[in-house]
Amino acid sequence: PFSLYFWQKNTLKTKNIFPLMALLILPISVFTITTPQNLSYSLLLVSIFLNLSQSKRGLALASLLSVATFFIHPLAGIPALIFSFLNISYFYRQSLGKTKEKILSWIITILTALALPASFLIINNFKFNLSSPFKLGLFQYLSWPGQENLVFNSVYLYIFNLPILILILIISGIVLWFKQYKQQTPALAVSLKLSLAMFIAYILSQYISFEFLIEYEREYYRQRLLVLTLFFALPFIVFTLKNLFSQLKTQNKTLKIFILIILSLTITASVYYSYPRKDKYFNSHSISVSTADIETVSFIENQAGGDDYIVLANQQVSVAALKTFGFNRYLQDNLYFYPIPTSGPLYPFYLQMVYDYPSFQNMEKALKMSGASKGFLVINKYWWGFKKLVEEAKNEADNFYQLQNGDVYIFEYNL
């Protein structure tokens, strides 16, 4: 918020905070999760508005933050570094030459749009996904939702059509920038180019298979590029909202109150959308590590009796293991003994156990791959199909144990 206000005050010469507060109509989901990616988003946003202030001090601090962002998560860090470089080039365009600076910025923009999908392609061993055509799907939810009461249906009408709202805000802001604000904020040309580059990168990434990720995370990984597209386009959304409040000043009191009520309700819906929720439309789970998970990994360690073992469990239990035992417990072929999603070879075996069937055969394959003699399967009560999985696992496991009054079941398998 401070960097955003700093940019507005220094470039638009206004201290009006209403357009900035109105940005809360956009969900704040990316700031409610404590992961490296989400931390990098925060630093990226700060560096964007410091860069756009076009002051030497702002550019210097933004450059340092861009380097920090890169080491936290390169997916946000690479665009942050490129953006800082382009803004520094723009700041010194008189020395470089305006034509040279403009050509350089377009070349880098095109390379950026190609570089991120190219890096995904390299990680994925040059495997393409050309089987289905790309569809943006902006207009797929225009019908009125009908699964909940009036309040929740209204909330989800906003949620489902949020991409359309964002697109309208951005396009309106770009038009306003060209007409009214370009002389005040010429450096925003750089932000517009980077936003365009991120969107092109998103479209190109649709044709990459992302086989190095587990299936349900593939689209989410692509959508991070859409988040970056939005970040670089945020100044244009501010222009739209600023213009809205300027127009509102000249209207009668009744219309002002009506618009403010609509805005308040939209912000409320946005906050609801930003956090984990469970209703008839969506169950976001978002389970965090609990004392039960810590107890589970300690119990399994004692039960193993010093033998090498592996555990097939969900992400929270794996985090509890990392917290309890650290990163130094590896088996054959440098295999960590708990499943690590997106990169660990054990996680696909866990998914087979809970989504197909918890068979000894699946566990046996995992044990042979790891070289361990014991395997444990952990099933938590909050997992989908908990009761059915527990009864099925009892059929082929050598032993099973209950913790936390039956909230956690641990199944033991021996070679």
JONORJO-V67752 format. One record per run of one state. SS is the DSSP state (helix for helix, strand for strand, loop for the rest). FROM is the first residue (numbers start at 0). LEN is the number of residues. If there is no record, write none. Layout:
SS|FROM|LEN + SS|FROM|LEN
This chain:
loop|0|1 + helix|1|11 + loop|12|5 + helix|17|8 + loop|25|3 + helix|28|3 + loop|31|4 + helix|35|17 + loop|52|3 + helix|55|17 + loop|72|1 + helix|73|18 + loop|91|1 + helix|92|4 + loop|96|1 + helix|97|26 + loop|123|4 + strand|127|1 + loop|128|21 + helix|149|11 + loop|160|1 + helix|161|20 + loop|181|6 + helix|187|18 + loop|205|2 + strand|207|1 + loop|208|6 + helix|214|35 + loop|249|3 + helix|252|22 + loop|274|3 + strand|277|1 + loop|278|4 + strand|282|1 + loop|283|7 + helix|290|14 + loop|304|4 + strand|308|4 + loop|312|2 + helix|314|11 + loop|325|4 + strand|329|2 + helix|331|3 + strand|334|2 + loop|336|1 + strand|337|1 + loop|338|8 + helix|346|9 + loop|355|4 + helix|359|11 + loop|370|3 + strand|373|7 + loop|380|5 + helix|385|11 + loop|396|2 + strand|398|5 + helix|403|3 + loop|406|1 + strand|407|7 + loop|414|1
